[in-house]
Amino acid sequence: MSGLRPRLAPPALSKGEAFAALVGAWQLVLWTTFHADGSRDHPFGTDAVGQILYSADGHLSCHLMRGRRSRLDAPIYEVSDAALGRALRDSTGYFGRFSLDAAAGVVIHHVTGAWYPDSIGIDQRAAMLLKGTACYSRPRSEPTLCGSNGSA
């Protein structure tokens, strides 16, 4: 037994239905990472905030961060590299396009720009479960992002 939670069942939606259900602004509710040893953590804490936007023309923007971040109280180009590095470790953000494999219940984020350069050019596959106004996403590394669609 791996200690990982069971995979979410793919939604019973056609590609068009899944696409239409996903389009909108999704607010982060909780981000949990489940590890193979059965432990779990919250990368930016249980009060993390964030948003993923899926547009009708296939674009996405994702921004997640630690809640209650400390202000730097200086213009960005006057902040020390050390302080800016600490601030960047408390957030993640990227943009690009997305596609769906509705039969597998997978949304794929095609990253074209990101704050972390090593993320550029990768495809992030995430299982999705759409239920009412909630979307649960399970990337392969086992984090779970739970969000609600503010546009519904």
N, C-alpha and C positions, 0 to 999 in steps of 0.2 A: 504494500500500500504506500502510495507516494505522499500522503498527507495533504494533497491538493484537493480543493473542492471539486465536485463534479462539474463537467462542462455544462453551460447553459444550452437548452434546446434551441435550435434555430427557429426563428419566427416562421409561421405558416403564411407567408405573404409572397405574392409575385414580385418580380424585380421592380415593376412600376409602383406597386403598393408600398414596398419597403422604401423605395426612393422618396416617394411622397411623404411617408411617415417620418423619415429622417430629416428632411429639409426643415430648417428653422434654427433657432438659438437654444442651445442646451446649457443649462446652468449646472455646475458641479454640485452634487449633494455630498458625495463621499468618495475618496480614492483609497482603496485598500490593496495592498500587495500580499498575496498568499504564497508562502514559500514551501518548498518540497518537504521540509521537516515539520510542517504543520503550523509553524508560527506565521504571524501576520504583522504588518506594520502599515503606517499611513505616511507616505513619503514627505508630505508637507503638513502633517498634523491632521487631526480630526476637524479642524476649523478651516481647512484649505478652501480657497475660492477659485473659480475659473469658469470658462465658457468655451464651448465649441460651436462654431457657426457652420452650418451646411447650407450652401446656396442652391437654388433651383438649377443653375447652370453648371453644377459640379465642382464648385470651389469650396474650400474649407479654411478655417482659421481656428487655431487652438491655443488658448492661454490659460495656464494653471499656475497657482502660486500659494505660498504659505499665507495663512490669514494673519492679520495684525503685524505686517512687516514694519520694521523700523525705518523711519524717514532718514535720508542722507543729508538733508538740509543744505544742499549746495548744487549749483548747476552741474549737469552731468559731466562736462569736460573738466571740472575742477575737483571731482571726487577722486580720492586715491585709488590706485589699482586694487589694493587690498580690500577696501570698503566696497568697491564696485563688484569685485569677485564674490564677496560674501552675499551681496544682494542678488547676483545672478544665480547662485546656488539655491536660492529660495523660490525660483520660478522656472517655468519652461514655456516656450512658445514656438509655434511653427505655423506654416501655411502651405497650401498647395491645392491639389485636386483630390477628389475621392471617387471611388467606384464601388459597386456592390456585387457580391456573389450571393444572391438571395437564397438560392437552393442550399448553400452551406451556412447561411446566416452570418455572413462576413462582410464587414465594411473595410475597405482598404484605403488608407491615407497615403497618397503619393506626395511626399514631402519635397517641395521645391525651394523653400527657404526656412531657416531656423536660427534661433539664437546660438545654438550649439552646432558648429559647422559639420561635425561628423554625422549629423542627422540628415543633412541635405542629400537628396537623391535616393533615399531609402523608401521602401514601401512598408508601412506598418499595417499588418493584418490584425483585425480585432473582431472577435465574435460579437454579435449584437443580439439583444432581445428587446423588442419593442413591446411595451405593455401599457396601454392607455397613453398617458403623457410622460411615461418614464422610459428611458433607454439605459440598458446595462451593457457595458462594453468590456470584453475580456481579451486584452492583447495576449499574445503567446507567452510572454514572461509572467503571466498570471496576475497582473494588477487588475483590479476591478474599478471602473469609473461608473458611478451611478449619477444620473442627472435627470433633470426634468425640463421639458420643453416649454419655455416661457411664452411661446407664440400660440399655444393651444388653449 
